[in-house]
Amino acid sequence: MQGKSWYKYLLSLPPMAYLLIFFAAPTLIMLFASFRYAGEYGGLAPWYLHENGRLTLDLTLENWQRLLGTDIYLRLFLKSIGYAVVTTLICMLMGYPLALMIARSGRKSRDLLLLLVILPFWSNFLVRIYAWMIIFSPVGALTRMLNGVLDLFGAGPITLMFSPTAMLVCLVYVHLPFMVLPLYANLEKHDLDLLDAAQDLGAGKWRQFWLITWPLSLSGVIAGSILVFIPVLGMFAIPDLLGGIDGIMIGNVIKQQFMESRDWPFGSVLSMVLTVTAVAVVLLGSRLGQRR
Amino acid sequence: MQRRNVLLWISAALVYLFLYLPLVIVVVFSFNDSRLNAEWVGFTWKWYGKLFHNREMLAAAMNSLIIASVSAAVATVLGTLAGIAMHQSRLRLLQVLVLAPIAMPEILMGVSLLVLFIMVNMTLGLLSIMLAHITFCIGFVALAVQARISSMDPCLVEAARDLGASTWCCFREITLPLLMPGILAGGLMAFTLSIDDFVITFFTAGVGSSTLPLQIYSMVKIAVTPEVNAVSTLLMLLTLVVITVASRLSPAVVQGE
């Protein structure tokens, strides 16, 4: 099949055309929309005007000025990044031992153990959020039990639902497999003879881990972290259903601009900032990963 | 080679518990004879019965199946082409276009497609949802196919070429049959991704084109009811079956490498 380069391009043409229209173009349109005025009844206003028979552009920097004019949005972004960082760290703390255990178990059980991580990951996203709504519900066993214990110590009742804690638990729950899978793929490839050699030279388990396993696994850690960090950064459903008022993230405000207040230009501004942040994180991660 | 470390095993077991307990609760309470998802009262099928008499739910299920079938079919064709092309040439643009939709937060694809569809005056409905679902499914199919090709022995194609087979004949008789498990697994994955998608559907659906996840969302927004448990259980069962078949066909695909 070599030598016929036109044939390769022919193959790539249909998917490329599709993705240019439905992925690349919409992204550029959104960048353009961030400089337009909002329509009177929502949506976008026309981007040109007829004046004295001449076309003039009707674009503005207002939307971007609105972003920079106050620190509300900066703080919102920082808060979202904060949630993403904390979720990533917790996923790493929980996912690392699991991935290590799977990678070090026997060949036969390995596939089954891995499948058990993948299955919940393939169950519906909303169902997984809903499960935590049941667990954290005020009438649920967990809340009643906690309040029973708190009552013994004379403390007032608490609610779990609509709290940052509830949100974090659910964020970790939904994204944990994204951390485990790349970590496992990395850990599974390690040459265990290295650990045996270290053992023979008198290194304890702990030293073996920090001097051999951990440094070798860094590219897996980075890959997993990116896969967790980015979807959490753009999340709106979990804060929407579990977070309450304090839990609002950047995704919720974007959703609000497009669906409720229908200020599309400003929604586009926020989306562009999110896009740039996500791209920067991916590039930074792959740069760090390559250096390993 | 086995290094048994009790601490490691205990922590792993706890993580498994964390992964499964919530889902088990959803399933168990779908059979519970009480409106509250709080205490076990008694066994019942009635929430499933209610589900099958709920017109909106049935319409949403129908929509979901239509959208997932069409999107998966189209995405499988386009994704297979992309996967083969990605293997054969290192086209940078193609790789970026295929991988970027997977790497970006879903909400961005949702809102940007909404802007596109409105700009071209398209009525939001089944078609707009399908066009959106195809966009994010292509990449997953392409990766599945690409993984399969790289595990293929290039000698087979070369041998066929040496024996005088044309490019097309070679593709049809050798490459395609060998790729089939990867293509099918990719297609099944696209089907579940489509049927499960909430975020992108949320932005690209119009009036009267509700899907199962959208239906679940609007129900849980109001209250936690056992009917949601029942529909969730059925949806999980469907995904479980499809993914099990896909992983039999091509284990590497489902692991989402």
HADDOCK unambig.tbl for C-alpha pairs under 7 A between the chains (distance, minus, plus):
assign (segid A and resid 1 and name CA) (segid B and resid 167 and name CA) 6.40 0.50 0.50
assign (segid A and resid 8 and name CA) (segid B and resid 85 and name CA) 5.84 0.50 0.50
assign (segid A and resid 8 and name CA) (segid B and resid 88 and name CA) 6.87 0.50 0.50
assign (segid A and resid 11 and name CA) (segid B and resid 81 and name CA) 5.57 0.50 0.50
assign (segid A and resid 11 and name CA) (segid B and resid 85 and name CA) 5.96 0.50 0.50
assign (segid A and resid 12 and name CA) (segid B and resid 81 and name CA) 6.11 0.50 0.50
assign (segid A and resid 12 and name CA) (segid B and resid 82 and name CA) 5.45 0.50 0.50
assign (segid A and resid 12 and name CA) (segid B and resid 85 and name CA) 5.34 0.50 0.50
assign (segid A and resid 14 and name CA) (segid B and resid 78 and name CA) 6.59 0.50 0.50
assign (segid A and resid 15 and name CA) (segid B and resid 78 and name CA) 4.99 0.50 0.50
assign (segid A and resid 15 and name CA) (segid B and resid 79 and name CA) 6.80 0.50 0.50
assign (segid A and resid 15 and name CA) (segid B and resid 81 and name CA) 6.88 0.50 0.50
assign (segid A and resid 15 and name CA) (segid B and resid 82 and name CA) 5.88 0.50 0.50
assign (segid A and resid 16 and name CA) (segid B and resid 94 and name CA) 6.14 0.50 0.50
assign (segid A and resid 19 and name CA) (segid B and resid 97 and name CA) 6.19 0.50 0.50
assign (segid A and resid 19 and name CA) (segid B and resid 135 and name CA) 6.49 0.50 0.50
assign (segid A and resid 22 and name CA) (segid B and resid 113 and name CA) 6.96 0.50 0.50
assign (segid A and resid 22 and name CA) (segid B and resid 135 and name CA) 6.46 0.50 0.50
assign (segid A and resid 26 and name CA) (segid B and resid 112 and name CA) 5.04 0.50 0.50
assign (segid A and resid 26 and name CA) (segid B and resid 113 and name CA) 5.84 0.50 0.50
assign (segid A and resid 26 and name CA) (segid B and resid 116 and name CA) 5.63 0.50 0.50
assign (segid A and resid 27 and name CA) (segid B and resid 112 and name CA) 5.95 0.50 0.50
assign (segid A and resid 30 and name CA) (segid B and resid 112 and name CA) 6.01 0.50 0.50
assign (segid A and resid 94 and name CA) (segid B and resid 15 and name CA) 6.77 0.50 0.50
assign (segid A and resid 97 and name CA) (segid B and resid 8 and name CA) 5.94 0.50 0.50
assign (segid A and resid 97 and name CA) (segid B and resid 11 and name CA) 6.80 0.50 0.50
assign (segid A and resid 97 and name CA) (segid B and resid 12 and name CA) 6.23 0.50 0.50
assign (segid A and resid 98 and name CA) (segid B and resid 12 and name CA) 4.62 0.50 0.50
assign (segid A and resid 101 and name CA) (segid B and resid 8 and name CA) 6.28 0.50 0.50
assign (segid A and resid 101 and name CA) (segid B and resid 9 and name CA) 6.56 0.50 0.50
assign (segid A and resid 101 and name CA) (segid B and resid 12 and name CA) 6.86 0.50 0.50
assign (segid A and resid 104 and name CA) (segid B and resid 2 and name CA) 6.28 0.50 0.50
assign (segid A and resid 104 and name CA) (segid B and resid 3 and name CA) 6.66 0.50 0.50
assign (segid A and resid 105 and name CA) (segid B and resid 2 and name CA) 6.05 0.50 0.50
assign (segid A and resid 106 and name CA) (segid B and resid 2 and name CA) 6.61 0.50 0.50
assign (segid A and resid 118 and name CA) (segid B and resid 255 and name CA) 6.79 0.50 0.50
assign (segid A and resid 120 and name CA) (segid B and resid 19 and name CA) 6.73 0.50 0.50
assign (segid A and resid 122 and name CA) (segid B and resid 239 and name CA) 6.94 0.50 0.50
assign (segid A and resid 123 and name CA) (segid B and resid 236 and name CA) 5.37 0.50 0.50
assign (segid A and resid 123 and name CA) (segid B and resid 239 and name CA) 6.45 0.50 0.50
assign (segid A and resid 124 and name CA) (segid B and resid 196 and name CA) 5.38 0.50 0.50
assign (segid A and resid 124 and name CA) (segid B and resid 236 and name CA) 6.59 0.50 0.50
assign (segid A and resid 126 and name CA) (segid B and resid 213 and name CA) 6.85 0.50 0.50
assign (segid A and resid 127 and name CA) (segid B and resid 232 and name CA) 5.89 0.50 0.50
assign (segid A and resid 128 and name CA) (segid B and resid 23 and name CA) 6.96 0.50 0.50
assign (segid A and resid 131 and name CA) (segid B and resid 22 and name CA) 5.17 0.50 0.50
assign (segid A and resid 131 and name CA) (segid B and resid 23 and name CA) 6.25 0.50 0.50
assign (segid A and resid 131 and name CA) (segid B and resid 26 and name CA) 5.78 0.50 0.50
assign (segid A and resid 132 and name CA) (segid B and resid 22 and name CA) 6.57 0.50 0.50
assign (segid A and resid 134 and name CA) (segid B and resid 37 and name CA) 6.40 0.50 0.50
assign (segid A and resid 139 and name CA) (segid B and resid 38 and name CA) 5.98 0.50 0.50
assign (segid A and resid 140 and name CA) (segid B and resid 38 and name CA) 4.82 0.50 0.50
assign (segid A and resid 141 and name CA) (segid B and resid 38 and name CA) 6.37 0.50 0.50
assign (segid A and resid 173 and name CA) (segid B and resid 19 and name CA) 6.87 0.50 0.50
assign (segid A and resid 230 and name CA) (segid B and resid 104 and name CA) 6.99 0.50 0.50
assign (segid A and resid 230 and name CA) (segid B and resid 105 and name CA) 6.09 0.50 0.50
assign (segid A and resid 231 and name CA) (segid B and resid 105 and name CA) 4.98 0.50 0.50
assign (segid A and resid 234 and name CA) (segid B and resid 105 and name CA) 5.24 0.50 0.50
assign (segid A and resid 234 and name CA) (segid B and resid 107 and name CA) 6.38 0.50 0.50
assign (segid A and resid 241 and name CA) (segid B and resid 221 and name CA) 6.88 0.50 0.50
assign (segid A and resid 271 and name CA) (segid B and resid 108 and name CA) 6.32 0.50 0.50
assign (segid A and resid 278 and name CA) (segid B and resid 104 and name CA) 6.59 0.50 0.50
